[in-house]
Amino acid sequence: FFLFSCYNQERNCKAFKTGKFTSETTVEGKKYTTTFERNDSIQIEHFNNIIDTFNIRWINDCEYILENVRPKNRAEQRAVHVKILNTKDLTYSYEYSFVGETKKQKGSVTKM
């Protein structure tokens, strides 16, 4: 007999390449909320009254690399790899890590 999953996770990642979004992630037990707007190649984030601009390089429809355009310190110079895990309606869940690191964090994004 065949063993197939009856549950297929939706991954309509193209719907999230552009627009305005709110992101929630929890790091070391503390929840962080960020709003951002992006087009196919630039993402502008608003977090704690700070605005940052990132270049986006799409690896495929569901993975991309973020690089800070004007890093203020060494940590901000590090690129971040983001992978969209699944999508549903106006929301997607994702995991991210600094490029080259194995420790991953998770979060969710809602399109406004």
MDAnalysis code that builds the backbone (N, CA, C; Angstrom):
import MDAnalysis as mda
import numpy as np

u = mda.Universe.empty(336, n_residues=112, atom_resindex=np.repeat(np.arange(112), 3), trajectory=True)
u.add_TopologyAttr("name", ["N", "CA", "C"] * 112)
u.add_TopologyAttr("resid", np.arange(1, 113))
u.add_TopologyAttr("resname", ["PHE", "PHE", "LEU", "PHE", "SER", "CYS", "TYR", "ASN", "GLN", "GLU", "ARG", "ASN", "CYS", "LYS", "ALA", "PHE", "LYS", "THR", "GLY", "LYS", "PHE", "THR", "SER", "GLU", "THR", "THR", "VAL", "GLU", "GLY", "LYS", "LYS", "TYR", "THR", "THR", "THR", "PHE", "GLU", "ARG", "ASN", "ASP", "SER", "ILE", "GLN", "ILE", "GLU", "HIS", "PHE", "ASN", "ASN", "ILE", "ILE", "ASP", "THR", "PHE", "ASN", "ILE", "ARG", "TRP", "ILE", "ASN", "ASP", "CYS", "GLU", "TYR", "ILE", "LEU", "GLU", "ASN", "VAL", "ARG", "PRO", "LYS", "ASN", "ARG", "ALA", "GLU", "GLN", "ARG", "ALA", "VAL", "HIS", "VAL", "LYS", "ILE", "LEU", "ASN", "THR", "LYS", "ASP", "LEU", "THR", "TYR", "SER", "TYR", "GLU", "TYR", "SER", "PHE", "VAL", "GLY", "GLU", "THR", "LYS", "LYS", "GLN", "LYS", "GLY", "SER", "VAL", "THR", "LYS", "MET"])
u.atoms.positions = np.array([
    [0.836, -1.193, 0.000],
    [0.000, 0.000, 0.000],
    [0.872, 1.244, 0.000],
    [0.262, 2.337, -0.416],
    [0.994, 3.602, -0.503],
    [0.788, 4.412, 0.764],
    [1.837, 5.059, 1.184],
    [1.757, 5.942, 2.343],
    [1.913, 7.378, 1.856],
    [0.829, 8.097, 1.870],
    [0.848, 9.504, 1.458],
    [0.245, 10.336, 2.565],
    [0.742, 11.543, 2.697],
    [0.165, 12.464, 3.656],
    [-1.132, 13.022, 3.086],
    [-2.163, 13.027, 3.888],
    [-3.438, 13.601, 3.465],
    [-3.429, 15.108, 3.666],
    [-2.382, 15.601, 4.278],
    [-2.298, 17.018, 4.593],
    [-1.138, 17.630, 3.822],
    [-1.446, 18.417, 2.823],
    [-0.415, 19.120, 2.066],
    [-0.388, 20.563, 2.517],
    [0.775, 21.039, 2.926],
    [0.885, 22.420, 3.349],
    [0.955, 23.317, 2.115],
    [0.165, 24.368, 2.151],
    [0.121, 25.318, 1.054],
    [1.401, 26.155, 1.056],
    [1.930, 26.418, -0.140],
    [3.101, 27.286, -0.272],
    [2.927, 28.180, -1.489],
    [2.062, 29.177, -1.363],
    [1.841, 30.148, -2.416],
    [2.722, 31.366, -2.136],
    [4.014, 31.179, -2.247],
    [4.982, 32.199, -1.843],
    [4.970, 33.442, -2.727],
    [4.644, 33.293, -4.003],
    [4.645, 34.445, -4.922],
    [3.715, 35.555, -4.444],
    [2.652, 35.195, -3.738],
    [1.689, 36.181, -3.241],
    [2.306, 37.100, -2.183],
    [3.485, 36.751, -1.661],
    [4.107, 37.511, -0.585],
    [5.386, 38.235, -1.009],
    [5.659, 38.296, -2.298],
    [6.873, 38.967, -2.766],
    [6.780, 40.482, -2.669],
    [5.580, 41.023, -2.712],
    [5.407, 42.468, -2.616],
    [4.249, 42.780, -1.690],
    [4.275, 43.965, -1.100],
    [3.173, 44.415, -0.260],
    [3.638, 44.958, 1.075],
    [2.655, 45.200, 1.954],
    [2.904, 45.666, 3.324],
    [2.583, 44.520, 4.267],
    [3.427, 44.352, 5.307],
    [3.334, 43.185, 6.172],
    [3.595, 43.537, 7.634],
    [3.154, 42.642, 8.510],
    [3.497, 42.665, 9.926],
    [4.119, 41.313, 10.249],
    [5.255, 41.330, 10.945],
    [5.955, 40.100, 11.297],
    [6.017, 39.956, 12.810],
    [5.829, 38.723, 13.288],
    [5.985, 38.410, 14.709],
    [6.961, 37.257, 14.861],
    [7.911, 37.438, 15.756],
    [8.861, 36.378, 16.066],
    [9.167, 36.434, 17.552],
    [9.501, 35.299, 18.130],
    [9.851, 35.229, 19.546],
    [11.304, 34.791, 19.660],
    [12.096, 35.603, 20.353],
    [13.509, 35.307, 20.562],
    [13.758, 35.294, 22.063],
    [14.250, 34.164, 22.562],
    [14.537, 33.983, 23.976],
    [13.347, 34.385, 24.839],
    [12.145, 33.956, 24.426],
    [10.940, 34.189, 25.203],
    [10.308, 35.556, 25.045],
    [10.905, 36.442, 24.266],
    [10.360, 37.782, 24.085],
    [9.819, 37.933, 22.669],
    [8.568, 38.425, 22.571],
    [7.916, 38.590, 21.268],
    [8.286, 39.942, 20.655],
    [8.639, 39.914, 19.365],
    [8.981, 41.124, 18.624],
    [8.031, 41.264, 17.438],
    [7.552, 42.487, 17.214],
    [6.678, 42.779, 16.085],
    [7.331, 43.846, 15.221],
    [7.361, 43.602, 13.931],
    [7.957, 44.511, 12.958],
    [6.974, 44.714, 11.822],
    [6.895, 45.927, 11.302],
    [6.136, 46.150, 10.082],
    [7.123, 46.439, 8.969],
    [6.787, 45.992, 7.766],
    [7.671, 46.256, 6.641],
    [6.902, 46.281, 5.338],
    [7.538, 46.907, 4.361],
    [6.995, 46.970, 3.012],
    [8.091, 46.502, 2.075],
    [7.700, 45.717, 1.068],
    [8.723, 45.255, 0.147],
    [8.194, 45.174, -1.276],
    [9.148, 45.385, -2.192],
    [8.890, 45.071, -3.580],
    [9.794, 43.898, -3.900],
    [10.019, 43.594, -5.118],
    [10.777, 42.397, -5.466],
    [12.240, 42.436, -5.025],
    [12.803, 43.641, -4.795],
    [14.238, 43.714, -4.494],
    [14.608, 44.531, -3.252],
    [13.660, 45.246, -2.655],
    [13.940, 46.089, -1.484],
    [12.889, 45.828, -0.410],
    [13.344, 45.798, 0.845],
    [12.439, 45.682, 1.986],
    [12.763, 46.791, 2.962],
    [11.755, 47.563, 3.371],
    [11.928, 48.652, 4.336],
    [11.183, 48.266, 5.598],
    [11.938, 48.137, 6.709],
    [11.379, 47.683, 7.988],
    [11.279, 48.821, 8.985],
    [10.210, 48.769, 9.801],
    [10.004, 49.707, 10.903],
    [9.958, 48.889, 12.185],
    [10.920, 49.143, 13.084],
    [10.984, 48.416, 14.348],
    [11.489, 49.361, 15.424],
    [10.707, 49.546, 16.495],
    [11.094, 50.431, 17.609],
    [11.520, 51.817, 17.130],
    [10.731, 52.425, 16.256],
    [10.996, 53.760, 15.700],
    [12.294, 53.848, 14.912],
    [12.797, 52.710, 14.450],
    [13.994, 52.662, 13.602],
    [13.577, 52.111, 12.247],
    [14.061, 52.756, 11.197],
    [13.767, 52.310, 9.840],
    [15.046, 51.758, 9.230],
    [14.988, 50.526, 8.729],
    [16.119, 49.889, 8.056],
    [15.692, 49.473, 6.657],
    [16.637, 49.538, 5.729],
    [16.390, 49.125, 4.353],
    [17.273, 47.934, 4.033],
    [16.683, 46.928, 3.388],
    [17.387, 45.702, 3.041],
    [17.249, 45.416, 1.554],
    [18.328, 44.939, 0.950],
    [18.257, 44.377, -0.391],
    [17.755, 42.952, -0.248],
    [16.898, 42.523, -1.181],
    [16.398, 41.148, -1.191],
    [16.929, 40.452, -2.432],
    [17.496, 39.276, -2.214],
    [17.900, 38.423, -3.347],
    [17.114, 37.129, -3.213],
    [16.184, 36.901, -4.145],
    [15.348, 35.705, -4.103],
    [16.133, 34.519, -4.643],
    [16.226, 33.455, -3.860],
    [16.883, 32.210, -4.268],
    [15.904, 31.394, -5.110],
    [14.659, 31.351, -4.660],
    [13.547, 30.733, -5.391],
    [12.285, 31.426, -4.878],
    [11.120, 30.959, -5.262],
    [9.881, 31.636, -4.859],
    [9.660, 31.675, -3.355],
    [10.275, 30.756, -2.611],
    [10.018, 30.657, -1.167],
    [11.239, 30.907, -0.281],
    [12.372, 31.298, -0.858],
    [13.568, 31.580, -0.058],
    [14.256, 32.830, -0.578],
    [14.774, 33.625, 0.379],
    [15.479, 34.836, -0.019],
    [16.545, 35.201, 1.007],
    [17.449, 36.064, 0.570],
    [18.526, 36.576, 1.416],
    [18.282, 38.070, 1.620],
    [18.348, 38.526, 2.876],
    [18.233, 39.943, 3.215],
    [19.603, 40.476, 3.596],
    [19.972, 41.626, 3.020],
    [21.225, 42.292, 3.367],
    [20.938, 43.750, 3.667],
    [21.373, 44.210, 4.840],
    [21.150, 45.585, 5.263],
    [21.910, 46.535, 4.334],
    [21.212, 47.544, 3.821],
    [21.815, 48.497, 2.889],
    [22.817, 49.402, 3.604],
    [22.485, 49.835, 4.843],
    [23.365, 50.719, 5.616],
    [23.614, 50.143, 7.005],
    [24.416, 49.091, 7.104],
    [24.661, 48.494, 8.425],
    [25.396, 49.471, 9.342],
    [24.970, 49.508, 10.605],
    [25.580, 50.413, 11.588],
    [26.643, 49.725, 12.430],
    [26.666, 48.393, 12.383],
    [27.659, 47.650, 13.151],
    [27.916, 46.312, 12.467],
    [28.824, 45.547, 13.031],
    [29.238, 44.270, 12.438],
    [28.076, 43.274, 12.335],
    [27.213, 43.233, 13.359],
    [26.091, 42.299, 13.346],
    [25.134, 42.605, 12.195],
    [24.917, 43.883, 11.910],
    [24.005, 44.267, 10.831],
    [24.594, 44.008, 9.444],
    [25.890, 43.729, 9.375],
    [26.527, 43.411, 8.091],
    [26.228, 41.983, 7.651],
    [25.779, 41.161, 8.575],
    [25.546, 39.747, 8.272],
    [24.228, 39.564, 7.533],
    [24.271, 38.816, 6.454],
    [23.072, 38.533, 5.668],
    [22.201, 37.510, 6.392],
    [20.895, 37.597, 6.152],
    [19.933, 36.701, 6.785],
    [19.243, 35.875, 5.704],
    [19.192, 34.555, 5.914],
    [18.511, 33.643, 4.996],
    [17.116, 33.374, 5.549],
    [16.087, 33.598, 4.728],
    [14.695, 33.400, 5.143],
    [14.058, 32.344, 4.243],
    [13.351, 31.400, 4.860],
    [12.650, 30.362, 4.107],
    [11.184, 30.356, 4.538],
    [10.288, 30.545, 3.578],
    [8.857, 30.476, 3.851],
    [8.485, 28.999, 3.937],
    [7.937, 28.593, 5.077],
    [7.623, 27.185, 5.314],
    [6.245, 26.808, 4.785],
    [5.260, 27.677, 5.026],
    [3.918, 27.423, 4.506],
    [3.140, 28.728, 4.480],
    [2.090, 28.743, 3.677],
    [1.241, 29.922, 3.548],
    [-0.204, 29.525, 3.764],
    [-0.991, 30.484, 4.231],
    [-2.433, 30.262, 4.372],
    [-3.100, 31.631, 4.331],
    [-3.948, 31.815, 3.342],
    [-4.645, 33.082, 3.166],
    [-3.640, 34.235, 3.104],
    [-3.662, 35.141, 4.088],
    [-2.772, 36.303, 4.091],
    [-1.590, 36.144, 5.045],
    [-1.296, 34.913, 5.444],
    [-0.249, 34.671, 6.438],
    [0.734, 33.612, 5.950],
    [1.991, 33.763, 6.352],
    [2.952, 32.681, 6.138],
    [3.822, 32.507, 7.376],
    [4.290, 31.291, 7.582],
    [5.256, 31.026, 8.641],
    [6.611, 30.847, 7.969],
    [7.653, 31.202, 8.703],
    [9.001, 31.171, 8.127],
    [10.021, 30.799, 9.180],
    [11.199, 30.437, 8.680],
    [12.352, 30.263, 9.557],
    [13.474, 31.096, 8.968],
    [14.364, 31.543, 9.846],
    [15.460, 32.382, 9.379],
    [16.705, 32.124, 10.208],
    [17.839, 32.455, 9.605],
    [19.116, 32.352, 10.302],
    [20.112, 33.252, 9.587],
    [21.188, 33.583, 10.282],
    [22.271, 34.270, 9.605],
    [22.879, 33.304, 8.599],
    [23.267, 33.808, 7.451],
    [23.866, 32.958, 6.422],
    [25.082, 32.257, 7.013],
    [25.147, 30.933, 6.847],
    [26.257, 30.139, 7.343],
    [26.056, 29.560, 8.729],
    [24.993, 29.964, 9.416],
    [24.722, 29.433, 10.749],
    [23.622, 28.382, 10.683],
    [23.648, 27.445, 11.609],
    [22.643, 26.385, 11.617],
    [21.479, 26.689, 12.567],
    [21.694, 27.562, 13.566],
    [20.629, 27.901, 14.516],
    [19.572, 28.725, 13.803],
    [18.321, 28.239, 13.834],
    [17.225, 28.905, 13.145],
    [16.187, 29.398, 14.143],
    [15.585, 30.515, 13.808],
    [14.457, 31.066, 14.552],
    [13.241, 30.972, 13.652],
    [12.040, 31.046, 14.240],
    [10.812, 30.976, 13.453],
    [9.925, 32.174, 13.756],
    [9.043, 32.451, 12.819],
    [8.118, 33.550, 12.995],
    [6.959, 33.424, 12.023],
    [6.093, 34.434, 12.052],
    [4.972, 34.462, 11.119],
    [4.788, 35.881, 10.588],
    [4.246, 35.968, 9.382],
    [4.029, 37.248, 8.715],
    [2.596, 37.291, 8.226],
    [1.970, 38.467, 8.390],
    [0.633, 38.681, 7.870],
    [0.657, 39.861, 6.901],
    [0.065, 39.642, 5.739],
    [-0.011, 40.695, 4.736],
    [-1.159, 41.619, 5.100],
    [-0.893, 42.926, 5.092],
    [-1.920, 43.912, 5.467],
    [-2.719, 44.346, 4.240],
])
